[in-house]
């Protein structure tokens, strides 16, 4: 005996229809359709993001000696002000 014969599937469908009702089944069907559409859109969006190359890395620059000394002096002044308060 086949478990999924058309006769068995019809009985299962009838039981589900009686238990949930037509309005609830329609709502469940539309919600399920929207979820599947959203999933497909996010998959396509993910594929598009995967195809774009990553941004170029930012290179670090070294400050000239004068600017480096000024920056270091400013950092020392700000740390002493914080500790002296």
PDB file with one MODEL, atoms N, CA, C and O in Angstrom:
MODEL        1
ATOM      1  N   UNK A   1       0.834  -1.164   0.000  1.00  0.00           N
ATOM      2  CA  UNK A   1       0.000   0.000   0.000  1.00  0.00           C
ATOM      3  C   UNK A   1       0.893   1.247   0.000  1.00  0.00           C
ATOM      4  O   UNK A   1       1.820   1.355   0.803  1.00  0.00           O
ATOM      5  N   UNK A   2       0.609   2.168  -0.891  1.00  0.00           N
ATOM      6  CA  UNK A   2       1.407   3.380  -1.037  1.00  0.00           C
ATOM      7  C   UNK A   2       0.991   4.419   0.006  1.00  0.00           C
ATOM      8  O   UNK A   2      -0.196   4.694   0.181  1.00  0.00           O
ATOM      9  N   UNK A   3       1.967   4.984   0.686  1.00  0.00           N
ATOM     10  CA  UNK A   3       1.677   5.964   1.733  1.00  0.00           C
ATOM     11  C   UNK A   3       1.163   7.283   1.156  1.00  0.00           C
ATOM     12  O   UNK A   3       0.283   7.911   1.746  1.00  0.00           O
ATOM     13  N   UNK A   4       1.695   7.704   0.022  1.00  0.00           N
ATOM     14  CA  UNK A   4       1.318   8.978  -0.571  1.00  0.00           C
ATOM     15  C   UNK A   4       0.449   8.800  -1.815  1.00  0.00           C
ATOM     16  O   UNK A   4       0.683   9.444  -2.838  1.00  0.00           O
ATOM     17  N   UNK A   5      -0.511   7.964  -1.730  1.00  0.00           N
ATOM     18  CA  UNK A   5      -1.420   7.791  -2.859  1.00  0.00           C
ATOM     19  C   UNK A   5      -2.360   8.999  -2.919  1.00  0.00           C
ATOM     20  O   UNK A   5      -2.548   9.672  -1.905  1.00  0.00           O
ATOM     21  N   UNK A   6      -2.941   9.285  -4.057  1.00  0.00           N
ATOM     22  CA  UNK A   6      -3.835  10.435  -4.179  1.00  0.00           C
ATOM     23  C   UNK A   6      -4.996  10.396  -3.175  1.00  0.00           C
ATOM     24  O   UNK A   6      -5.449  11.437  -2.699  1.00  0.00           O
ATOM     25  N   UNK A   7      -5.460   9.210  -2.866  1.00  0.00           N
ATOM     26  CA  UNK A   7      -6.555   9.069  -1.909  1.00  0.00           C
ATOM     27  C   UNK A   7      -6.120   9.541  -0.518  1.00  0.00           C
ATOM     28  O   UNK A   7      -6.868  10.251   0.155  1.00  0.00           O
ATOM     29  N   UNK A   8      -4.926   9.155  -0.089  1.00  0.00           N
ATOM     30  CA  UNK A   8      -4.416   9.568   1.220  1.00  0.00           C
ATOM     31  C   UNK A   8      -4.143  11.075   1.261  1.00  0.00           C
ATOM     32  O   UNK A   8      -4.447  11.742   2.250  1.00  0.00           O
ATOM     33  N   UNK A   9      -3.577  11.593   0.198  1.00  0.00           N
ATOM     34  CA  UNK A   9      -3.292  13.022   0.158  1.00  0.00           C
ATOM     35  C   UNK A   9      -4.571  13.854   0.212  1.00  0.00           C
ATOM     36  O   UNK A   9      -4.589  14.915   0.836  1.00  0.00           O
ATOM     37  N   UNK A  10      -5.626  13.393  -0.424  1.00  0.00           N
ATOM     38  CA  UNK A  10      -6.904  14.094  -0.399  1.00  0.00           C
ATOM     39  C   UNK A  10      -7.495  14.106   1.010  1.00  0.00           C
ATOM     40  O   UNK A  10      -8.047  15.116   1.448  1.00  0.00           O
ATOM     41  N   UNK A  11      -7.379  12.989   1.712  1.00  0.00           N
ATOM     42  CA  UNK A  11      -7.876  12.918   3.093  1.00  0.00           C
ATOM     43  C   UNK A  11      -7.082  13.867   3.986  1.00  0.00           C
ATOM     44  O   UNK A  11      -7.663  14.570   4.813  1.00  0.00           O
ATOM     45  N   UNK A  12      -5.760  13.892   3.827  1.00  0.00           N
ATOM     46  CA  UNK A  12      -4.918  14.793   4.622  1.00  0.00           C
ATOM     47  C   UNK A  12      -5.281  16.245   4.333  1.00  0.00           C
ATOM     48  O   UNK A  12      -5.380  17.046   5.262  1.00  0.00           O
ATOM     49  N   UNK A  13      -5.480  16.597   3.076  1.00  0.00           N
ATOM     50  CA  UNK A  13      -5.854  17.949   2.696  1.00  0.00           C
ATOM     51  C   UNK A  13      -7.185  18.350   3.316  1.00  0.00           C
ATOM     52  O   UNK A  13      -7.332  19.476   3.791  1.00  0.00           O
ATOM     53  N   UNK A  14      -8.155  17.443   3.315  1.00  0.00           N
ATOM     54  CA  UNK A  14      -9.454  17.710   3.919  1.00  0.00           C
ATOM     55  C   UNK A  14      -9.341  17.953   5.421  1.00  0.00           C
ATOM     56  O   UNK A  14      -9.979  18.863   5.949  1.00  0.00           O
ATOM     57  N   UNK A  15      -8.536  17.148   6.112  1.00  0.00           N
ATOM     58  CA  UNK A  15      -8.352  17.313   7.553  1.00  0.00           C
ATOM     59  C   UNK A  15      -7.697  18.665   7.850  1.00  0.00           C
ATOM     60  O   UNK A  15      -8.113  19.370   8.770  1.00  0.00           O
ATOM     61  N   UNK A  16      -6.682  19.022   7.079  1.00  0.00           N
ATOM     62  CA  UNK A  16      -6.005  20.306   7.268  1.00  0.00           C
ATOM     63  C   UNK A  16      -6.975  21.457   7.016  1.00  0.00           C
ATOM     64  O   UNK A  16      -6.955  22.450   7.743  1.00  0.00           O
ATOM     65  N   UNK A  17      -7.810  21.339   6.011  1.00  0.00           N
ATOM     66  CA  UNK A  17      -8.793  22.364   5.683  1.00  0.00           C
ATOM     67  C   UNK A  17      -9.799  22.539   6.811  1.00  0.00           C
ATOM     68  O   UNK A  17     -10.169  23.666   7.140  1.00  0.00           O
ATOM     69  N   UNK A  18     -10.239  21.453   7.398  1.00  0.00           N
ATOM     70  CA  UNK A  18     -11.202  21.523   8.496  1.00  0.00           C
ATOM     71  C   UNK A  18     -10.551  22.118   9.739  1.00  0.00           C
ATOM     72  O   UNK A  18     -11.168  22.929  10.430  1.00  0.00           O
ATOM     73  N   UNK A  19      -9.332  21.733  10.026  1.00  0.00           N
ATOM     74  CA  UNK A  19      -8.667  22.201  11.238  1.00  0.00           C
ATOM     75  C   UNK A  19      -8.330  23.684  11.148  1.00  0.00           C
ATOM     76  O   UNK A  19      -8.613  24.430  12.085  1.00  0.00           O
ATOM     77  N   UNK A  20      -7.734  24.132  10.044  1.00  0.00           N
ATOM     78  CA  UNK A  20      -7.278  25.510   9.944  1.00  0.00           C
ATOM     79  C   UNK A  20      -8.304  26.453   9.326  1.00  0.00           C
ATOM     80  O   UNK A  20      -8.323  27.633   9.677  1.00  0.00           O
ATOM     81  N   UNK A  21      -9.130  25.993   8.448  1.00  0.00           N
ATOM     82  CA  UNK A  21     -10.086  26.864   7.767  1.00  0.00           C
ATOM     83  C   UNK A  21      -9.444  27.508   6.551  1.00  0.00           C
ATOM     84  O   UNK A  21      -8.221  27.593   6.448  1.00  0.00           O
ATOM     85  N   UNK A  22     -10.295  27.963   5.625  1.00  0.00           N
ATOM     86  CA  UNK A  22      -9.775  28.501   4.365  1.00  0.00           C
ATOM     87  C   UNK A  22      -9.069  29.834   4.554  1.00  0.00           C
ATOM     88  O   UNK A  22      -8.051  30.087   3.909  1.00  0.00           O
ATOM     89  N   UNK A  23      -9.589  30.694   5.428  1.00  0.00           N
ATOM     90  CA  UNK A  23      -8.988  32.018   5.618  1.00  0.00           C
ATOM     91  C   UNK A  23      -7.569  31.887   6.195  1.00  0.00           C
ATOM     92  O   UNK A  23      -6.636  32.548   5.738  1.00  0.00           O
ATOM     93  N   UNK A  24      -7.435  31.036   7.189  1.00  0.00           N
ATOM     94  CA  UNK A  24      -6.124  30.842   7.817  1.00  0.00           C
ATOM     95  C   UNK A  24      -5.137  30.231   6.820  1.00  0.00           C
ATOM     96  O   UNK A  24      -3.968  30.614   6.797  1.00  0.00           O
ATOM     97  N   UNK A  25      -5.593  29.292   6.004  1.00  0.00           N
ATOM     98  CA  UNK A  25      -4.713  28.683   5.007  1.00  0.00           C
ATOM     99  C   UNK A  25      -4.260  29.702   3.973  1.00  0.00           C
ATOM    100  O   UNK A  25      -3.108  29.681   3.541  1.00  0.00           O
ATOM    101  N   UNK A  26      -5.170  30.603   3.570  1.00  0.00           N
ATOM    102  CA  UNK A  26      -4.801  31.649   2.613  1.00  0.00           C
ATOM    103  C   UNK A  26      -3.730  32.567   3.211  1.00  0.00           C
ATOM    104  O   UNK A  26      -2.768  32.940   2.538  1.00  0.00           O
ATOM    105  N   UNK A  27      -3.913  32.922   4.481  1.00  0.00           N
ATOM    106  CA  UNK A  27      -2.938  33.801   5.134  1.00  0.00           C
ATOM    107  C   UNK A  27      -1.588  33.113   5.267  1.00  0.00           C
ATOM    108  O   UNK A  27      -0.544  33.719   5.026  1.00  0.00           O
ATOM    109  N   UNK A  28      -1.618  31.855   5.648  1.00  0.00           N
ATOM    110  CA  UNK A  28      -0.366  31.102   5.777  1.00  0.00           C
ATOM    111  C   UNK A  28       0.329  31.007   4.421  1.00  0.00           C
ATOM    112  O   UNK A  28       1.548  31.152   4.335  1.00  0.00           O
ATOM    113  N   UNK A  29      -0.443  30.764   3.365  1.00  0.00           N
ATOM    114  CA  UNK A  29       0.133  30.659   2.023  1.00  0.00           C
ATOM    115  C   UNK A  29       0.765  31.955   1.562  1.00  0.00           C
ATOM    116  O   UNK A  29       1.854  31.941   0.988  1.00  0.00           O
ATOM    117  N   UNK A  30       0.098  33.083   1.805  1.00  0.00           N
ATOM    118  CA  UNK A  30       0.660  34.368   1.366  1.00  0.00           C
ATOM    119  C   UNK A  30       1.889  34.729   2.192  1.00  0.00           C
ATOM    120  O   UNK A  30       2.861  35.260   1.655  1.00  0.00           O
ATOM    121  N   UNK A  31       1.855  34.446   3.499  1.00  0.00           N
ATOM    122  CA  UNK A  31       3.028  34.711   4.339  1.00  0.00           C
ATOM    123  C   UNK A  31       4.224  33.862   3.915  1.00  0.00           C
ATOM    124  O   UNK A  31       5.362  34.331   3.893  1.00  0.00           O
ATOM    125  N   UNK A  32       3.948  32.623   3.585  1.00  0.00           N
ATOM    126  CA  UNK A  32       5.013  31.730   3.131  1.00  0.00           C
ATOM    127  C   UNK A  32       5.594  32.215   1.805  1.00  0.00           C
ATOM    128  O   UNK A  32       6.808  32.168   1.603  1.00  0.00           O
ATOM    129  N   UNK A  33       4.726  32.684   0.895  1.00  0.00           N
ATOM    130  CA  UNK A  33       5.190  33.213  -0.393  1.00  0.00           C
ATOM    131  C   UNK A  33       6.064  34.444  -0.222  1.00  0.00           C
ATOM    132  O   UNK A  33       7.084  34.579  -0.899  1.00  0.00           O
ATOM    133  N   UNK A  34       5.675  35.350   0.683  1.00  0.00           N
ATOM    134  CA  UNK A  34       6.477  36.541   0.937  1.00  0.00           C
ATOM    135  C   UNK A  34       7.826  36.174   1.541  1.00  0.00           C
ATOM    136  O   UNK A  34       8.843  36.785   1.213  1.00  0.00           O
ATOM    137  N   UNK A  35       7.836  35.191   2.413  1.00  0.00           N
ATOM    138  CA  UNK A  35       9.093  34.769   3.028  1.00  0.00           C
ATOM    139  C   UNK A  35      10.040  34.188   1.986  1.00  0.00           C
ATOM    140  O   UNK A  35      11.242  34.454   2.014  1.00  0.00           O
ATOM    141  N   UNK A  36       9.496  33.393   1.067  1.00  0.00           N
ATOM    142  CA  UNK A  36      10.327  32.794   0.023  1.00  0.00           C
ATOM    143  C   UNK A  36      10.872  33.879  -0.898  1.00  0.00           C
ATOM    144  O   UNK A  36      12.040  33.836  -1.284  1.00  0.00           O
ATOM    145  N   UNK A  37      10.020  34.867  -1.258  1.00  0.00           N
ATOM    146  CA  UNK A  37      10.488  35.975  -2.113  1.00  0.00           C
ATOM    147  C   UNK A  37      11.595  36.767  -1.420  1.00  0.00           C
ATOM    148  O   UNK A  37      12.603  37.102  -2.042  1.00  0.00           O
ATOM    149  N   UNK A  38      11.413  37.062  -0.146  1.00  0.00           N
ATOM    150  CA  UNK A  38      12.438  37.787   0.602  1.00  0.00           C
ATOM    151  C   UNK A  38      13.744  37.023   0.669  1.00  0.00           C
ATOM    152  O   UNK A  38      14.821  37.608   0.559  1.00  0.00           O
ATOM    153  N   UNK A  39      13.649  35.711   0.850  1.00  0.00           N
ATOM    154  CA  UNK A  39      14.845  34.880   0.899  1.00  0.00           C
ATOM    155  C   UNK A  39      15.582  34.900  -0.427  1.00  0.00           C
ATOM    156  O   UNK A  39      16.808  35.010  -0.458  1.00  0.00           O
ATOM    157  N   UNK A  40      14.833  34.793  -1.536  1.00  0.00           N
ATOM    158  CA  UNK A  40      15.454  34.814  -2.861  1.00  0.00           C
ATOM    159  C   UNK A  40      16.130  36.155  -3.131  1.00  0.00           C
ATOM    160  O   UNK A  40      17.231  36.197  -3.680  1.00  0.00           O
ATOM    161  N   UNK A  41      15.469  37.259  -2.743  1.00  0.00           N
ATOM    162  CA  UNK A  41      16.054  38.584  -2.945  1.00  0.00           C
ATOM    163  C   UNK A  41      17.345  38.740  -2.153  1.00  0.00           C
ATOM    164  O   UNK A  41      18.322  39.290  -2.661  1.00  0.00           O
ATOM    165  N   UNK A  42      17.355  38.263  -0.917  1.00  0.00           N
ATOM    166  CA  UNK A  42      18.568  38.387  -0.111  1.00  0.00           C
ATOM    167  C   UNK A  42      19.693  37.513  -0.660  1.00  0.00           C
ATOM    168  O   UNK A  42      20.865  37.878  -0.567  1.00  0.00           O
ATOM    169  N   UNK A  43      19.345  36.368  -1.228  1.00  0.00           N
ATOM    170  CA  UNK A  43      20.369  35.521  -1.849  1.00  0.00           C
ATOM    171  C   UNK A  43      20.979  36.214  -3.064  1.00  0.00           C
ATOM    172  O   UNK A  43      22.196  36.181  -3.250  1.00  0.00           O
ATOM    173  N   UNK A  44      20.136  36.845  -3.896  1.00  0.00           N
ATOM    174  CA  UNK A  44      20.642  37.563  -5.061  1.00  0.00           C
ATOM    175  C   UNK A  44      21.508  38.738  -4.626  1.00  0.00           C
ATOM    176  O   UNK A  44      22.547  39.007  -5.229  1.00  0.00           O
ATOM    177  N   UNK A  45      21.080  39.438  -3.579  1.00  0.00           N
ATOM    178  CA  UNK A  45      21.842  40.581  -3.063  1.00  0.00           C
ATOM    179  C   UNK A  45      23.197  40.119  -2.531  1.00  0.00           C
ATOM    180  O   UNK A  45      24.207  40.792  -2.738  1.00  0.00           O
ATOM    181  N   UNK A  46      23.221  38.991  -1.857  1.00  0.00           N
ATOM    182  CA  UNK A  46      24.473  38.441  -1.352  1.00  0.00           C
ATOM    183  C   UNK A  46      25.415  38.047  -2.474  1.00  0.00           C
ATOM    184  O   UNK A  46      26.628  38.223  -2.360  1.00  0.00           O
ATOM    185  N   UNK A  47      24.867  37.518  -3.553  1.00  0.00           N
ATOM    186  CA  UNK A  47      25.704  37.155  -4.694  1.00  0.00           C
ATOM    187  C   UNK A  47      26.293  38.402  -5.340  1.00  0.00           C
ATOM    188  O   UNK A  47      27.451  38.402  -5.758  1.00  0.00           O
ATOM    189  N   UNK A  48      25.490  39.470  -5.420  1.00  0.00           N
ATOM    190  CA  UNK A  48      26.001  40.715  -6.012  1.00  0.00           C
ATOM    191  C   UNK A  48      27.112  41.302  -5.145  1.00  0.00           C
ATOM    192  O   UNK A  48      28.105  41.807  -5.670  1.00  0.00           O
ATOM    193  N   UNK A  49      26.952  41.239  -3.820  1.00  0.00           N
ATOM    194  CA  UNK A  49      27.989  41.757  -2.928  1.00  0.00           C
ATOM    195  C   UNK A  49      29.260  40.923  -3.033  1.00  0.00           C
ATOM    196  O   UNK A  49      30.363  41.458  -2.917  1.00  0.00           O
ATOM    197  N   UNK A  50      29.118  39.634  -3.249  1.00  0.00           N
ATOM    198  CA  UNK A  50      30.272  38.749  -3.373  1.00  0.00           C
ATOM    199  C   UNK A  50      31.046  38.989  -4.650  1.00  0.00           C
ATOM    200  O   UNK A  50      32.246  38.718  -4.705  1.00  0.00           O
ATOM    201  N   UNK A  51      30.381  39.495  -5.684  1.00  0.00           N
ATOM    202  CA  UNK A  51      31.046  39.739  -6.960  1.00  0.00           C
ATOM    203  C   UNK A  51      31.863  41.027  -6.954  1.00  0.00           C
ATOM    204  O   UNK A  51      32.834  41.132  -7.703  1.00  0.00           O
ATOM    205  N   UNK A  52      31.500  42.008  -6.132  1.00  0.00           N
ATOM    206  CA  UNK A  52      32.226  43.273  -6.098  1.00  0.00           C
ATOM    207  C   UNK A  52      33.555  43.065  -5.381  1.00  0.00           C
ATOM    208  O   UNK A  52      33.608  42.377  -4.362  1.00  0.00           O
ATOM    209  N   UNK A  53      34.630  43.655  -5.906  1.00  0.00           N
ATOM    210  CA  UNK A  53      35.930  43.487  -5.255  1.00  0.00           C
ATOM    211  C   UNK A  53      35.981  44.269  -3.949  1.00  0.00           C
ATOM    212  O   UNK A  53      35.326  45.304  -3.825  1.00  0.00           O
ATOM    213  N   UNK A  54      36.740  43.794  -2.985  1.00  0.00           N
ATOM    214  CA  UNK A  54      36.846  44.509  -1.722  1.00  0.00           C
ATOM    215  C   UNK A  54      37.572  45.839  -1.926  1.00  0.00           C
ATOM    216  O   UNK A  54      38.364  45.967  -2.860  1.00  0.00           O
ATOM    217  N   UNK A  55      37.318  46.824  -1.071  1.00  0.00           N
ATOM    218  CA  UNK A  55      37.982  48.112  -1.228  1.00  0.00           C
ATOM    219  C   UNK A  55      39.491  47.987  -1.018  1.00  0.00           C
ATOM    220  O   UNK A  55      39.959  47.111  -0.290  1.00  0.00           O
ATOM    221  N   UNK A  56      40.233  48.868  -1.659  1.00  0.00           N
ATOM    222  CA  UNK A  56      41.688  48.840  -1.556  1.00  0.00           C
ATOM    223  C   UNK A  56      42.100  49.208  -0.129  1.00  0.00           C
ATOM    224  O   UNK A  56      41.482  50.076   0.488  1.00  0.00           O
ATOM    225  N   UNK A  57      43.136  48.555   0.397  1.00  0.00           N
ATOM    226  CA  UNK A  57      43.563  48.876   1.761  1.00  0.00           C
ATOM    227  C   UNK A  57      44.158  50.275   1.834  1.00  0.00           C
ATOM    228  O   UNK A  57      44.776  50.754   0.882  1.00  0.00           O
ATOM    229  N   UNK A  58      43.966  50.913   2.961  1.00  0.00           N
ATOM    230  CA  UNK A  58      44.484  52.264   3.171  1.00  0.00           C
ATOM    231  C   UNK A  58      45.929  52.148   3.642  1.00  0.00           C
ATOM    232  O   UNK A  58      46.241  51.386   4.558  1.00  0.00           O
ATOM    233  N   UNK A  59      46.796  52.909   3.006  1.00  0.00           N
ATOM    234  CA  UNK A  59      48.211  52.858   3.371  1.00  0.00           C
ATOM    235  C   UNK A  59      48.499  53.852   4.486  1.00  0.00           C
ATOM    236  O   UNK A  59      47.964  54.961   4.499  1.00  0.00           O
ATOM    237  N   UNK A  60      49.341  53.446   5.413  1.00  0.00           N
ATOM    238  CA  UNK A  60      49.730  54.325   6.504  1.00  0.00           C
ATOM    239  C   UNK A  60      50.862  55.231   6.029  1.00  0.00           C
ATOM    240  O   UNK A  60      51.778  54.794   5.332  1.00  0.00           O
ATOM    241  N   UNK A  61      50.780  56.499   6.419  1.00  0.00           N
ATOM    242  CA  UNK A  61      51.847  57.428   6.060  1.00  0.00           C
ATOM    243  C   UNK A  61      52.573  57.854   7.325  1.00  0.00           C
ATOM    244  O   UNK A  61      51.977  57.972   8.396  1.00  0.00           O
ATOM    245  N   UNK A  62      53.854  58.078   7.181  1.00  0.00           N
ATOM    246  CA  UNK A  62      54.641  58.539   8.309  1.00  0.00           C
ATOM    247  C   UNK A  62      54.703  60.059   8.257  1.00  0.00           C
ATOM    248  O   UNK A  62      54.945  60.649   7.205  1.00  0.00           O
ATOM    249  N   UNK A  63      54.479  60.684   9.415  1.00  0.00           N
ATOM    250  CA  UNK A  63      54.516  62.143   9.486  1.00  0.00           C
ATOM    251  C   UNK A  63      55.956  62.636   9.419  1.00  0.00           C
ATOM    252  O   UNK A  63      56.870  61.961   9.891  1.00  0.00           O
ATOM    253  N   UNK A  64      56.155  63.802   8.838  1.00  0.00           N
ATOM    254  CA  UNK A  64      57.503  64.387   8.884  1.00  0.00           C
ATOM    255  C   UNK A  64      57.919  64.622  10.331  1.00  0.00           C
ATOM    256  O   UNK A  64      57.073  64.667  11.223  1.00  0.00           O
ATOM    257  N   UNK A  65      59.226  64.773  10.565  1.00  0.00           N
ATOM    258  CA  UNK A  65      59.767  64.870  11.921  1.00  0.00           C
ATOM    259  C   UNK A  65      59.151  66.024  12.708  1.00  0.00           C
ATOM    260  O   UNK A  65      58.835  65.850  13.885  1.00  0.00           O
ATOM    261  N   UNK A  66      58.969  67.193  12.100  1.00  0.00           N
ATOM    262  CA  UNK A  66      58.418  68.346  12.821  1.00  0.00           C
ATOM    263  C   UNK A  66      56.985  68.081  13.278  1.00  0.00           C
ATOM    264  O   UNK A  66      56.640  68.353  14.427  1.00  0.00           O
ATOM    265  N   UNK A  67      56.159  67.556  12.394  1.00  0.00           N
ATOM    266  CA  UNK A  67      54.765  67.290  12.748  1.00  0.00           C
ATOM    267  C   UNK A  67      54.667  66.187  13.791  1.00  0.00           C
ATOM    268  O   UNK A  67      53.796  66.221  14.660  1.00  0.00           O
ATOM    269  N   UNK A  68      55.570  65.201  13.701  1.00  0.00           N
ATOM    270  CA  UNK A  68      55.563  64.105  14.668  1.00  0.00           C
ATOM    271  C   UNK A  68      55.903  64.635  16.057  1.00  0.00           C
ATOM    272  O   UNK A  68      55.290  64.227  17.043  1.00  0.00           O
ATOM    273  N   UNK A  69      56.885  65.549  16.140  1.00  0.00           N
ATOM    274  CA  UNK A  69      57.259  66.118  17.426  1.00  0.00           C
ATOM    275  C   UNK A  69      56.112  66.946  18.008  1.00  0.00           C
ATOM    276  O   UNK A  69      55.858  66.900  19.212  1.00  0.00           O
ATOM    277  N   UNK A  70      55.425  67.700  17.155  1.00  0.00           N
ATOM    278  CA  UNK A  70      54.283  68.512  17.624  1.00  0.00           C
ATOM    279  C   UNK A  70      53.174  67.605  18.148  1.00  0.00           C
ATOM    280  O   UNK A  70      52.579  67.887  19.187  1.00  0.00           O
ATOM    281  N   UNK A  71      52.897  66.520  17.432  1.00  0.00           N
ATOM    282  CA  UNK A  71      51.841  65.601  17.843  1.00  0.00           C
ATOM    283  C   UNK A  71      52.204  64.932  19.168  1.00  0.00           C
ATOM    284  O   UNK A  71      51.348  64.771  20.038  1.00  0.00           O
ATOM    285  N   UNK A  72      53.457  64.545  19.321  1.00  0.00           N
ATOM    286  CA  UNK A  72      53.899  63.909  20.557  1.00  0.00           C
ATOM    287  C   UNK A  72      53.812  64.885  21.720  1.00  0.00           C
ATOM    288  O   UNK A  72      53.420  64.499  22.822  1.00  0.00           O
ATOM    289  N   UNK A  73      54.174  66.151  21.489  1.00  0.00           N
ATOM    290  CA  UNK A  73      54.097  67.157  22.543  1.00  0.00           C
ATOM    291  C   UNK A  73      52.641  67.396  22.939  1.00  0.00           C
ATOM    292  O   UNK A  73      52.342  67.579  24.119  1.00  0.00           O
ATOM    293  N   UNK A  74      51.750  67.394  21.976  1.00  0.00           N
ATOM    294  CA  UNK A  74      50.322  67.575  22.262  1.00  0.00           C
ATOM    295  C   UNK A  74      49.754  66.416  23.062  1.00  0.00           C
ATOM    296  O   UNK A  74      48.915  66.618  23.940  1.00  0.00           O
ATOM    297  N   UNK A  75      50.202  65.212  22.770  1.00  0.00           N
ATOM    298  CA  UNK A  75      49.732  64.038  23.513  1.00  0.00           C
ATOM    299  C   UNK A  75      50.237  64.077  24.946  1.00  0.00           C
ATOM    300  O   UNK A  75      49.503  63.735  25.874  1.00  0.00           O
ATOM    301  N   UNK A  76      51.490  64.492  25.133  1.00  0.00           N
ATOM    302  CA  UNK A  76      52.044  64.566  26.490  1.00  0.00           C
ATOM    303  C   UNK A  76      51.297  65.605  27.304  1.00  0.00           C
ATOM    304  O   UNK A  76      51.016  65.391  28.484  1.00  0.00           O
ATOM    305  N   UNK A  77      50.973  66.734  26.677  1.00  0.00           N
ATOM    306  CA  UNK A  77      50.266  67.798  27.384  1.00  0.00           C
ATOM    307  C   UNK A  77      48.870  67.346  27.779  1.00  0.00           C
ATOM    308  O   UNK A  77      48.415  67.644  28.884  1.00  0.00           O
ATOM    309  N   UNK A  78      48.199  66.648  26.917  1.00  0.00           N
ATOM    310  CA  UNK A  78      46.833  66.209  27.224  1.00  0.00           C
ATOM    311  C   UNK A  78      46.832  65.140  28.319  1.00  0.00           C
ATOM    312  O   UNK A  78      45.902  65.094  29.125  1.00  0.00           O
ATOM    313  N   UNK A  79      47.850  64.286  28.365  1.00  0.00           N
ATOM    314  CA  UNK A  79      47.881  63.248  29.410  1.00  0.00           C
ATOM    315  C   UNK A  79      48.221  63.854  30.754  1.00  0.00           C
ATOM    316  O   UNK A  79      47.700  63.401  31.773  1.00  0.00           O
ATOM    317  N   UNK A  80      49.082  64.871  30.795  1.00  0.00           N
ATOM    318  CA  UNK A  80      49.423  65.479  32.074  1.00  0.00           C
ATOM    319  C   UNK A  80      48.243  66.290  32.597  1.00  0.00           C
ATOM    320  O   UNK A  80      48.042  66.377  33.809  1.00  0.00           O
ATOM    321  N   UNK A  81      47.467  66.879  31.703  1.00  0.00           N
ATOM    322  CA  UNK A  81      46.299  67.620  32.142  1.00  0.00           C
ATOM    323  C   UNK A  81      45.271  66.677  32.759  1.00  0.00           C
ATOM    324  O   UNK A  81      44.630  67.036  33.747  1.00  0.00           O
ATOM    325  N   UNK A  82      45.105  65.513  32.213  1.00  0.00           N
ATOM    326  CA  UNK A  82      44.129  64.561  32.729  1.00  0.00           C
ATOM    327  C   UNK A  82      44.535  64.048  34.098  1.00  0.00           C
ATOM    328  O   UNK A  82      43.682  63.874  34.968  1.00  0.00           O
ATOM    329  N   UNK A  83      45.834  63.800  34.306  1.00  0.00           N
ATOM    330  CA  UNK A  83      46.269  63.229  35.580  1.00  0.00           C
ATOM    331  C   UNK A  83      46.365  64.275  36.666  1.00  0.00           C
ATOM    332  O   UNK A  83      46.255  63.933  37.843  1.00  0.00           O
ATOM    333  N   UNK A  84      46.566  65.537  36.322  1.00  0.00           N
ATOM    334  CA  UNK A  84      46.730  66.560  37.340  1.00  0.00           C
ATOM    335  C   UNK A  84      45.398  67.038  37.901  1.00  0.00           C
ATOM    336  O   UNK A  84      45.382  67.737  38.914  1.00  0.00           O
ATOM    337  N   UNK A  85      44.296  66.690  37.282  1.00  0.00           N
ATOM    338  CA  UNK A  85      42.991  67.168  37.741  1.00  0.00           C
ATOM    339  C   UNK A  85      42.501  66.398  38.901  1.00  0.00           C
ATOM    340  O   UNK A  85      41.416  66.674  39.411  1.00  0.00           O
TER     341      UNK A  85
ENDMDL
END
